[in-house]
């Protein structure tokens, strides 16, 4: 390991135990800015990266929704600005980066996949585990049929949504009826007090 990346907001990493782990690594820690408490912290040159990507016509020059996207783009940037100097990154391996849960990673995966494609286009080999969901699809649009199971799941989800909508409408009707009976009872009680 030659670098750590901690690009989250300070509220995430300010815990002394996290700072201690970063310092114990004894490697540069790429962060949003230089942080005195993190001995080898160094700022990510974000604006320089974006400028270089824009200069080269990258449509997603400022498309970052995860730390992994920043890491890939940073490696590509270092290749660009050090052309002919030192050893370029010719392979990026993405291990432990599954991003398969849409609820958590759906938005993050897209820019990471963009930068993966940019890396491939620049001649950098990107390695992902065989069972990874990165840059993969369950079927080829227009060529493959959806699996029977996926089709059935979509139908089940549609039926459940329809049932939920009907149940909500029934609850709304029942609540309205409840209010009507409650109001009628209040009027009746008032009338009883008036005529008793």
DORO-160009 format. One record per residue (C-alpha): residue number from 1; residue in one letter; chain; x, y, z. Coordinates in nm, 3 decimals. Example, Ala and Ser with C-alpha at 12.3 -4.5 7.8 and 13.67 -1.06 7.14 Angstrom:
<sites>
- 1/a/A/1.230/-0.450/0.780 .
- 2/s/A/1.367/-0.106/0.714 .
</sites>
This chain:
<sites>
- 1/x/A/0.000/0.000/0.000 .
- 2/x/A/0.150/0.331/-0.105 .
- 3/x/A/-0.142/0.567/-0.034 .
- 4/x/A/-0.460/0.593/0.169 .
- 5/x/A/-0.761/0.794/0.062 .
- 6/x/A/-0.991/0.961/0.312 .
- 7/x/A/-1.211/1.200/0.117 .
- 8/x/A/-1.512/1.202/0.348 .
- 9/x/A/-1.614/1.512/0.540 .
- 10/x/A/-1.420/1.573/0.860 .
- 11/x/A/-1.721/1.466/1.070 .
- 12/x/A/-1.661/1.112/0.941 .
- 13/x/A/-1.289/1.075/1.018 .
- 14/x/A/-1.226/1.313/1.311 .
- 15/x/A/-1.256/1.026/1.562 .
- 16/x/A/-0.909/0.997/1.728 .
- 17/x/A/-0.901/0.620/1.661 .
- 18/x/A/-0.944/0.681/1.285 .
- 19/x/A/-0.676/0.953/1.285 .
- 20/x/A/-0.444/0.714/1.474 .
- 21/x/A/-0.501/0.440/1.213 .
- 22/x/A/-0.426/0.683/0.930 .
- 23/x/A/-0.103/0.794/1.100 .
- 24/x/A/-0.002/0.434/1.176 .
- 25/x/A/-0.013/0.348/0.805 .
- 26/x/A/0.297/0.563/0.745 .
- 27/x/A/0.192/0.641/0.388 .
- 28/x/A/0.051/0.958/0.231 .
- 29/x/A/-0.320/1.007/0.308 .
- 30/x/A/-0.501/1.183/0.026 .
- 31/x/A/-0.769/1.407/0.178 .
- 32/x/A/-0.980/1.708/0.084 .
- 33/x/A/-0.714/1.931/0.239 .
- 34/x/A/-0.390/1.910/0.438 .
- 35/x/A/-0.485/1.817/0.795 .
- 36/x/A/-0.228/1.887/1.070 .
- 37/x/A/-0.350/1.595/1.285 .
- 38/x/A/-0.281/1.350/0.999 .
- 39/x/A/0.098/1.344/0.963 .
- 40/x/A/0.124/1.253/0.595 .
- 41/x/A/-0.199/1.411/0.472 .
- 42/x/A/-0.196/1.566/0.128 .
- 43/x/A/-0.478/1.742/-0.053 .
- 44/x/A/-0.637/1.576/-0.352 .
- 45/x/A/-0.554/1.812/-0.643 .
- 46/x/A/-0.920/1.816/-0.745 .
- 47/x/A/-0.931/2.144/-0.937 .
- 48/x/A/-0.609/2.058/-1.121 .
- 49/x/A/-0.752/1.715/-1.208 .
- 50/x/A/-1.078/1.863/-1.334 .
- 51/x/A/-0.890/2.125/-1.538 .
- 52/x/A/-0.671/1.859/-1.700 .
- 53/x/A/-0.970/1.634/-1.774 .
- 54/x/A/-1.162/1.927/-1.926 .
- 55/x/A/-0.859/2.030/-2.130 .
- 56/x/A/-0.860/1.680/-2.278 .
- 57/x/A/-1.235/1.694/-2.347 .
- 58/x/A/-1.361/1.449/-2.083 .
- 59/x/A/-1.740/1.487/-2.063 .
- 60/x/A/-1.737/1.367/-1.698 .
- 61/x/A/-1.444/1.581/-1.585 .
- 62/x/A/-1.621/1.664/-1.259 .
- 63/x/A/-1.823/1.343/-1.219 .
- 64/x/A/-1.736/1.205/-0.875 .
- 65/x/A/-1.989/1.032/-0.651 .
- 66/x/A/-1.757/0.801/-0.455 .
- 67/x/A/-1.406/0.774/-0.319 .
- 68/x/A/-1.335/0.494/-0.569 .
- 69/x/A/-1.413/0.731/-0.859 .
- 70/x/A/-1.168/0.986/-0.714 .
- 71/x/A/-0.903/0.715/-0.672 .
- 72/x/A/-0.929/0.595/-1.032 .
- 73/x/A/-0.932/0.951/-1.167 .
- 74/x/A/-0.632/1.043/-0.949 .
- 75/x/A/-0.429/0.753/-1.091 .
- 76/x/A/-0.523/0.860/-1.445 .
- 77/x/A/-0.434/1.221/-1.366 .
- 78/x/A/-0.092/1.116/-1.233 .
- 79/x/A/-0.036/0.925/-1.559 .
- 80/x/A/-0.123/1.239/-1.758 .
- 81/x/A/0.088/1.492/-1.569 .
- 82/x/A/0.389/1.263/-1.538 .
- 83/x/A/0.399/1.140/-1.899 .
- 84/x/A/0.747/1.005/-1.954 .
- 85/x/A/0.838/1.045/-1.587 .
- 86/x/A/0.834/0.742/-1.360 .
- 87/x/A/0.624/0.429/-1.390 .
- 88/x/A/0.269/0.492/-1.515 .
- 89/x/A/-0.028/0.308/-1.372 .
- 90/x/A/-0.107/0.046/-1.634 .
- 91/x/A/-0.343/-0.165/-1.421 .
- 92/x/A/-0.608/-0.080/-1.163 .
- 93/x/A/-0.753/-0.366/-0.958 .
- 94/x/A/-1.087/-0.318/-0.785 .
- 95/x/A/-1.102/-0.577/-0.508 .
- 96/x/A/-1.348/-0.540/-0.221 .
- 97/x/A/-1.539/-0.284/-0.428 .
- 98/x/A/-1.871/-0.454/-0.496 .
- 99/x/A/-2.118/-0.164/-0.501 .
- 100/x/A/-2.397/-0.414/-0.559 .
- 101/x/A/-2.653/-0.274/-0.312 .
- 102/x/A/-2.855/-0.016/-0.507 .
- 103/x/A/-2.989/0.145/-0.190 .
- 104/x/A/-2.639/0.233/-0.073 .
- 105/x/A/-2.427/0.236/-0.386 .
- 106/x/A/-2.665/0.290/-0.678 .
- 107/x/A/-2.562/0.653/-0.718 .
- 108/x/A/-2.196/0.591/-0.634 .
- 109/x/A/-2.145/0.306/-0.880 .
- 110/x/A/-2.225/0.514/-1.189 .
- 111/x/A/-1.932/0.755/-1.170 .
- 112/x/A/-1.696/0.478/-1.066 .
- 113/x/A/-1.802/0.286/-1.378 .
- 114/x/A/-1.752/0.601/-1.586 .
- 115/x/A/-1.393/0.638/-1.464 .
- 116/x/A/-1.336/0.265/-1.517 .
- 117/x/A/-1.435/0.317/-1.881 .
- 118/x/A/-1.209/0.621/-1.910 .
- 119/x/A/-0.921/0.413/-1.772 .
- 120/x/A/-0.987/0.139/-2.028 .
- 121/x/A/-1.001/0.401/-2.303 .
- 122/x/A/-0.661/0.532/-2.191 .
- 123/x/A/-0.512/0.185/-2.217 .
- 124/x/A/-0.519/0.109/-1.843 .
- 125/x/A/-0.631/-0.246/-1.766 .
- 126/x/A/-0.903/-0.258/-1.500 .
- 127/x/A/-0.936/-0.583/-1.307 .
- 128/x/A/-1.259/-0.674/-1.128 .
- 129/x/A/-1.353/-1.004/-0.962 .
- 130/x/A/-1.543/-1.248/-1.184 .
- 131/x/A/-1.862/-1.222/-0.975 .
- 132/x/A/-1.852/-0.842/-0.955 .
- 133/x/A/-2.151/-0.630/-1.061 .
- 134/x/A/-1.918/-0.353/-1.178 .
- 135/x/A/-1.971/-0.279/-1.548 .
- 136/x/A/-2.204/-0.574/-1.586 .
- 137/x/A/-2.567/-0.622/-1.677 .
- 138/x/A/-2.808/-0.904/-1.613 .
- 139/x/A/-2.900/-0.914/-1.982 .
- 140/x/A/-2.813/-0.735/-2.305 .
- 141/x/A/-3.080/-0.479/-2.386 .
- 142/x/A/-3.250/-0.558/-2.714 .
- 143/x/A/-3.072/-0.890/-2.756 .
- 144/x/A/-3.147/-1.099/-2.449 .
- 145/x/A/-3.479/-1.161/-2.287 .
- 146/x/A/-3.516/-1.083/-1.921 .
- 147/x/A/-3.505/-1.393/-1.710 .
- 148/x/A/-3.839/-1.547/-1.616 .
- 149/x/A/-3.758/-1.484/-1.252 .
- 150/x/A/-3.690/-1.112/-1.310 .
- 151/x/A/-4.011/-1.077/-1.511 .
- 152/x/A/-4.206/-1.250/-1.232 .
- 153/x/A/-4.044/-1.026/-0.969 .
- 154/x/A/-4.145/-0.715/-1.166 .
- 155/x/A/-4.505/-0.845/-1.183 .
- 156/x/A/-4.505/-0.921/-0.810 .
- 157/x/A/-4.373/-0.572/-0.732 .
- 158/x/A/-4.643/-0.418/-0.953 .
- 159/x/A/-4.916/-0.627/-0.783 .
- 160/x/A/-4.784/-0.532/-0.439 .
- 161/x/A/-4.777/-0.163/-0.533 .
- 162/x/A/-5.136/-0.187/-0.656 .
- 163/x/A/-5.238/-0.363/-0.331 .
- 164/x/A/-5.062/-0.094/-0.127 .
- 165/x/A/-5.240/0.181/-0.319 .
- 166/x/A/-5.578/0.011/-0.261 .
- 167/x/A/-5.504/-0.041/0.110 .
- 168/x/A/-5.409/0.327/0.150 .
- 169/x/A/-5.735/0.430/-0.022 .
- 170/x/A/-5.931/0.202/0.213 .
- 171/x/A/-5.752/0.347/0.517 .
- 172/x/A/-5.833/0.699/0.393 .
- 173/x/A/-6.200/0.603/0.351 .
- 174/x/A/-6.208/0.436/0.694 .
- 175/x/A/-6.046/0.742/0.855 .
- 176/x/A/-6.308/0.964/0.690 .
- 177/x/A/-6.586/0.737/0.820 .
- 178/x/A/-6.427/0.746/1.167 .
- 179/x/A/-6.428/1.127/1.164 .
- 180/x/A/-6.791/1.133/1.047 .
- 181/x/A/-6.906/0.901/1.328 .
- 182/x/A/-6.697/1.089/1.581 .
- 183/x/A/-6.846/1.422/1.469 .
- 184/x/A/-7.201/1.281/1.475 .
- 185/x/A/-7.149/1.150/1.831 .
- 186/x/A/-7.023/1.491/1.943 .
- 187/x/A/-7.330/1.663/1.792 .
- 188/x/A/-7.558/1.405/1.956 .
- 189/x/A/-7.391/1.460/2.295 .
- 190/x/A/-7.432/1.835/2.259 .
- 191/x/A/-7.796/1.797/2.166 .
- 192/x/A/-7.854/1.567/2.464 .
- 193/x/A/-7.705/1.831/2.697 .
- 194/x/A/-7.927/2.098/2.543 .
- 195/x/A/-8.248/1.896/2.578 .
- 196/x/A/-8.182/1.722/2.908 .
</sites>
